[in-house]
């Protein structure tokens, strides 16, 4: 009996004697266990038995394959996620390894980032550039690092020169103001700004002894400041707190 005939017989329920024989409640289901039971009762020829077993086992394998496929489909998203995470970790580890194998590349990248950082201090930039030039003289980025170093050196030199120029300008302006004060050529607003918080000792050095000294104020009589109301020069009253100037006003009356 060929395989096609066996399958036809099984599909139509034509196995002789099976339907009328005592059987468990699930006798409508073909299984290896039920076939073993029927085989022991002598229902099958050897060829027929082999074909039937082959058919039943194939059905069983197909059902198991469907179950496995369904589980695989359910697990696939998790497997894909795990694969992506593993790839990410592998990439991170490879990058970390490259830092140890080629530290000059990682250090040059750090140098570039610091040079392009608008908030970085020049002192930090020049230290990093100098360290790279000293550490990796044979690096292919050595010329770039040298250019960074020279650029920052010039920037720091320009800053220092600008500070010197500004300090010289402040010193010149201060000297000119002192000369005008000694020549009694300041306006009241300029006197107030110039004398603010000045100590009594410095005031004596600059303006000499006052006409009148009290614990709280000094009076300088004479031609010190122009009175805009009379267009005449008048003296000044200088008030103190804890030995320092707190206010300056015109002296309108003689002491």
C-alpha positions, 0 to 999 in steps of 0.5 A, spaced: 500 500 500 502 506 498 503 512 502 497 516 498 492 510 499 494 510 507 493 517 508 486 516 504 484 511 509 486 515 515 482 521 513 476 517 511 476 513 518 477 507 514 481 503 518 478 496 519 476 494 526 478 501 529 472 504 530 468 498 533 474 496 538 474 498 545 478 505 546 480 511 550 475 517 550 480 520 545 480 515 540 478 520 534 485 522 535 491 519 532 497 519 536 504 515 537 501 512 543 494 510 540 498 507 534 502 503 539 495 500 542 492 498 535 499 495 533 499 490 539 492 488 537 495 486 530 491 491 526 497 493 522 501 490 517 508 492 517 508 496 511 502 499 513 504 500 520 510 504 517 506 508 513 502 510 518 507 511 523 510 516 518 504 520 517 503 521 525 510 522 526 510 527 521 503 531 523 506 531 530 513 534 528 509 539 524 505 541 530 511 542 534 514 546 528 508 551 528 509 551 536 516 553 535 515 558 530 509 561 534 514 562 540 520 564 535 515 570 532 513 572 539 521 572 542 523 575 535 522 583 538 526 581 544 532 578 540 532 584 536 533 588 542 538 584 545 542 584 538 541 592 538 544 593 545 549 588 544 552 591 537 551 598 541 556 595 547 560 592 542 561 599 538 563 602 545 568 597 547 571 598 540 572 605 541 574 605 548 579 600 545 582 605 540 583 610 545 588 605 548 591 603 542 591 610 539 591 615 544 594 620 540 587 620 536 583 621 542 588 626 545 587 630 539 580 630 538 580 632 546 585 638 544 580 640 538 574 640 542 577 644 547 580 649 542 573 650 539 570 651 546 568 658 546 568 658 554 575 654 555 580 659 558 586 660 554 591 657 560 587 651 559 588 651 551 595 652 551 597 647 557 593 642 553 596 644 546 603 644 549 602 637 552 600 634 546 606 637 542 611 634 547 607 627 548 606 626 541 612 629 536 611 623 531 603 624 531 600 626 524 597 631 527 603 634 530 603 640 525 596 642 527 597 642 534 603 646 533 598 651 530 594 651 536 599 652 540 602 658 536 595 661 536 594 661 543 601 663 545 599 669 540 592 670 544 595 670 551 601 675 548 596 680 545 591 679 552 597 681 556 599 687 552 592 689 552 592 689 559 599 693 560 596 698 555 590 699 559 594 699 565 598 705 562 592 708 560 589 708 567 595 710 570 596 716 565 589 718 566 590 718 574 596 722 573 592 727 569 587 727 574 591 728 580 595 734 576 588 737 575 586 737 582 593 740 585 592 745 580 584 746 583 581 745 576 576 740 578 568 741 577 564 739 584 562 732 580 570 731 579 572 733 586 566 728 589 568 722 585 576 723 586 576 724 593 570 719 595 573 714 600 580 717 600 583 717 607 585 723 611 592 722 610 592 721 603 588 727 603 593 731 607 598 729 602 594 731 596 591 738 598 595 740 604 592 742 611 585 744 611 583 751 614 579 748 619 579 741 622 573 738 626 572 730 628 567 730 622 569 735 617 574 739 614 574 745 611 578 748 605 578 755 604 580 759 598 579 758 590 578 750 590 572 749 586 567 754 581 561 756 584 556 756 577 551 760 581 556 766 582 561 764 577 566 765 582 571 759 585 570 757 593 572 753 598 570 746 600 567 742 606 569 735 606 565 730 611 568 724 614 566 717 617 571 713 620 577 717 617 574 716 610 571 721 605 564 720 605 561 727 601 564 733 598 560 740 598 561 747 596 563 752 602 559 758 601 560 762 608 567 763 611 568 759 617 
